[in-house]
Amino acid sequence: MSREILVVTSTKHPSTAAKVSGVYRYAKTSQWKVRVVDMPADPEDIPPLLELWDPDGCIFEAGAAAKLPDSAAFARVKTVFLDADRRHLPKNAPIVIHDSEATGRLAAKELLSIGRTSFAFIGAPGDVFWSRDREAAFLKTLRLNGKGACRRLHPRANRRNDLGVTREIANFIAKLPSGCGIFAANDALADKVLSVCARLRRPVPDDLAVIGVDNDETICTNAAPTLSSVAPDFEHGGYLAAEMLDGLLHDRRTVPRRTVMFGPITLVRRASTAAPSAYGGLALKILRQIRDSEGRTSPSEIFPALGCARRTAELHFRKATGKSVLEAINEVRLEFAQILLRQRHLPIADIASRAGYDSVIAFDRFFKSRTGKSPSKWQENPSRQ
């Protein structure tokens, strides 16, 4: 029997498309008719919205909502909340939520691993639950590694006051010590940080390093320098929300877990956390070119633009990094392929093509030589890799 499912979400948010894609992926197996509608500006409009569409079930994506509707609004419709603040929901409300603590840990580990000597956190304006959780995990990971001091900024300006937030960030960054690693609560904030750093003549990554969250490719790949970012598995979050809703619709006894989390896929490394120019300008230029292409390049494409002989560039790069240019390309290519494999829903043939391989056979041979496993075998349990 076909069911009508309503997805209420903020269609302007960059993560929405991936979450909705996960819902559709589950819907294909369940004969659902999915309708996606934009979040009403006024929570009081939720009850008439539900009455208008009269769905069998609802997925309410509330990560960007400033205020949640009263729980009574959903009394007639079985609903799963996606990325909502648990403080504003009934005690046993079913919810699928991003693991913000895992995100904070991942950002801290990255900044520690690249040798940053001091640290800063810039939170989202207002009392935002995911920003608080990311901050707490970031600070905890630093403390566990003997780095208890962390400068923090919680912008007081309203999030709609873009100029006010930017001014607070500028005053904060001006006082940071050289070598500081900055974790911004999301990519939009991190993009402001990069703009402020450029204006204050604090070069990234030579002086400061910056990490964001969401892996919003529009922001990350157009930022200057390109932005490293933690990539949450939003598509899987949408799938889990649909799976939980299906259990509620069938009154399954196997849905006692009212909170389910989806973690980050990985941290996508770009130029904002690259090695500082101790590598030398030439080696750093090569590394950035490899990162920006996600490994889909070759030495023959890189060397002509460097203004020196290929052998000179290769020797300089090996002395600075301890590896050849081709080895560096293959490392980044493998990392990019693993990011795609963690997304689960992409066919291996598509992943091979996006990773720069002409055939699945060539991709399989490369991947197995690096990991000891075929791509499909590795994909079965990527969290343990």
N, C-alpha and C positions, 0 to 999 in steps of 0.2 A: 504494500500500500504506500502510495506517495505521500510525503509529509511536507508541509509548508514550514520553512525555517526562516526566521527573520534575523539578520545580522545588523545590529545597530553599532555604528562605529564612526570615528572621525576620519572621513575619507581624505582629508588634507594631510594626515600624518604619513611620513614615508614608510612606516612599518605596516600600514594597513593592507597594502596590496599583498604582502607576503602572508599575513594572517588570514586574509580572505582566501588566498590560494590554498592554504592548508585546509580550510573548511570545505572548499570545493573538492579537494582531493578525497576527503572522507565521504562527502555527499554522493560521489559517483558510485560508491559501494552500498549506499543505503536508500536509493530512490528518493532523494530529497529534492525539493525545489527550493533553491536558496534565493532570498531577496536581500540585497544590501541597501541600507538606507543611512543617511547621514545623521549624526548625533544632533538632536534638537538643542538649540541654545538654552532653552528654559527646561529644567527637569520636569516642570509641571506638564509639559507636552508629551511626556512618555506614555501615560495611560491612554490618552486618545490615539496616539500612534499605534499602540498595541491593539486597541479596539478597532482601528481602521483596517489593519492587515489581518487580524485574528489568526496568528500563526499557531502551529502545533508546538513550536519551541522557539526559544530566542537565545542568541549569543550576544551579550552586551559587552562591547569592548570599551572600557572606560579609562584607559591609561591617561588620556589627555583631558578628561573631564575635570573641571574645577570643582564640581559638586555632583554627587550622585543622587538619583531620585529616591524617594521613600521606597522602602522594600515592599510596601503594600501595592505599589504599581505593578509588581510582577506576580501578584497572588494568583492570578488566573492562568498564567503561562509558565511552563517549566523553563527555567532560565539558567544558563551558565555565564558567569562573569569572567571576562578576560582582561587581565592586567588592571584590575581595580584595587583600590586601597581597602584592605581588609578591615580597617578600623571603622569604615562606613557601611559595612555589610552586616546582615544578621549572622549570628555565630556559626551556623551550619550552612551558610550559603556556598554552593559549589563554585569554585574559582580555579582558573588556570592562570598562573602568574610567572613572569620572568624571574629567574633566579638572580636577583641583583647582587646578592652576596658573592656568587661565583664570578660575576662581572668585576666587582671591586678587587677580588683576589687576583684575577688575571691581569688587570691593569697594574697592580702593585708589583707582581712578579716580573712583568715586562720591564718596568722602569728600574727595578733592582738588577735585572740581568744585563742591562746595557750600561751599568756602572754609574747611574745618577747618584749624587751624594747628598742631595736634599730633595724635599718633596712638598707638593702643594695640591690641594683639592679645591675645585671651584664647583659649587653646587648650583642646582636650579633655583631660580627665584621662587620664594614662597615655601610653604611646608609641603614638599612633594615626597611621597613615601619612597619611591624608587631611588631618588637622590640620596635620601637619608641612609637607606640600606647599602647603597654602593659606597658611600663615605665610610660607614662603620666597618665594612669588610676591608676596605682599602687601608684604613688606619690599623686594624688588627693585624693584617699581613705585614705591614711595616714594623709593628712592634715585635712580632715574632722573629723578625730578622734584625733586631737590635737598632731599628730606626724609629725611635719613638716620636721624634719631632716632625710635625707636619703643619705647614701653614694652611689655613682654611679661609675660604671666602663664601659667605652665603649672601648673595645680593639682596639688599633691602628693597630696591626699586621693584615696582610691579613689573611682571614679565612683559606687559604691553608697552612699558616705558623702555624701549630698546636703547635709547641714548643714555638713560640713567644707569642701566645695567652695564653698558659698555664703559662708562666713566668709572664705575666701581671696579671693574676688571682692570682698567688701565692703572688706577691708583695702587691696586694690589700687586700687579706684575712689576711695576716700577721698583718695588722694594724686595723682590725675590733675589736670592743669591745666584751667581752664575753656577751652572751645572745642575739646576733644579729640574726635576721631572714633574710635570703638571698633569693631573688627571681631571678632566672636565666631565661633568655628569652626563652630557650627551654631545653629539656632533655639532649641533647648532651653537652651543656654548664654546666648544673647542674652536670652531671657525672664528668666533669673536676674539678668542685668545690669540689666534694666529695673526689676525688683522692688527690687534693691539701691539703684539710683539714687533711687527714690521714697522709700525708707526714710532715705537719707542727705540727702534734700532737694536733690538735684542734678537739676534739671529737664531732661527730654529732650523736644524737641531744643534748647531755649534754651541750656543749658549744655553738655551732651554729646550727641553723635549716636551711634546704634547700628545696626549691620547684622549680620544673621545669614545662615545658609545653610540651604536646603531648601525655603523657602517653604511651610512647614507651615501651612496656613490656619487650623487650630484654634488654634495658638499665635499666629500673626501677627495675625489679626483680633481676637483676644480680649485681646491684650496691651494695656497702658496705658502710653504711647500705642501705637497699632498699629505693628507691627514691619516695617521694610524688610528685604528678604531676597533673596539670590541664588537663582534658581530653576533647579536642574539639570534637564536634559531626561531624567528617569528613564524615561519611557515609551519614548523612543528607545533608551535603554540596554538595556532589555529586548528590544526588537526586534532590535538589533544582536547580542545574545547568542544569540537564536534563529536568526538568519541565519548566524552563525558555526557554530553547532552543526549546522545543516542541511548546511553544507559539509563538516564532518567526517564526518557520517553517509553522505554520498555520496562520500567520499574524493576531494573535488575538489582539484585541484592549485592552485586559485586561493585557497587559504587559508594562504599562507605567512606572512601578517601575524598574528602570535600575540598582539599587543596592539592593541586598538582603543579609541579614546576617544570619549566623548560629552560635549559641552560644556554650559555653562549656557544656558538659553533667554534669560534676561534678568535684570535686577535689578528686582524689584517694589518700587517706591517707596511708602512709607507714612509715617505721621506721625513716626516716629523719626529720619528724616533730612530732615524738612521745613525750610524756611527758618526761622531763629530769629526771635524776636519783634521784631526790628528792622522787620519788615513791619508791626508794629502788631497789637494783639489782634484787631481786626475782620477784617483781611485774612487773618491766620493761621487764624482760625476758619473762614473761607470755604474756604481752601485745604485744610484738614483734612477738611471736609465733602465736598469734591470727591474727594479721594483715597480716603476711606473708602467712597465709593459707587462707586469705579472709573469715574467719569464718567457713571454712569447716574443723572443728576439733571438739574435745569434751574434757571435763575435763579429762576423762579416758586416752586420748592420750597425754595430756599435762603433767600431774603430775608425771608419772614415770621417766621422764628425769630430774626432778628438784633436785634430791638428798636429799629430805626431805619428811616427812610425808604429805599426802594429806591434812589433817586437818590444819597442820601448814601453808602450802602454801595458803590454802583457806582463813584462818584468816588474814594472812599477806596481801594478795591481797585485801581483803575487807577493811582492815584498811587504806590501801594506796589509794584506788580508790573509796571507798564508794559503791561498787557493787560486786556481786559474779562473779566468772570466767564464769559461764554459761550465766549470764546477759551480760557480755562483749562480749562473742562469738555471742550472738543473735544480739547485736547492730551492730557488724561488718558484720554479715551475712545479716542483713536488708539493710545496706548501700550498700553492693555489689549487692544485688538483685535490688535495686533502680537504680544503675548505668546501669545494664543490661536492665531494663525496659525502661529507657530513650532512648535506642538505637532503639526502635520502631519496627524494622524489625525482632527481634528474637521472635519465638513462646514461649508462656508461659511455655510449657512443657520443652523446652530447658533451659529456665531461671531457672526453678525449679531444674532441674538436676545440672546445673552449680553452683547453690547456695547451693547444698548439700542435696537436698530433694529427697526421693525415689519416691514421687508421687506428682502430681499437687494438689491433695486434701490436703495433709499435708502442702505444700507450701502456698496454699490459706488460710488455717486456721491460720498459723503462721503470714502471712502478714496482714491479716485482724485484728488479735488481736493486732498488733502493730500500724497500721495506721487507723483502722476503715473502710478501703475500701479493696475491692478485688484487686489483682494485675492488672487485666484488666481495672477496673474503675480508679485506681490511674494512670495508663499509659495514660489515655485520656488527662490529663492535668498535667504532672509532674512538670512543671515550677511553679505551684502555691502551691506545697507541701512544 
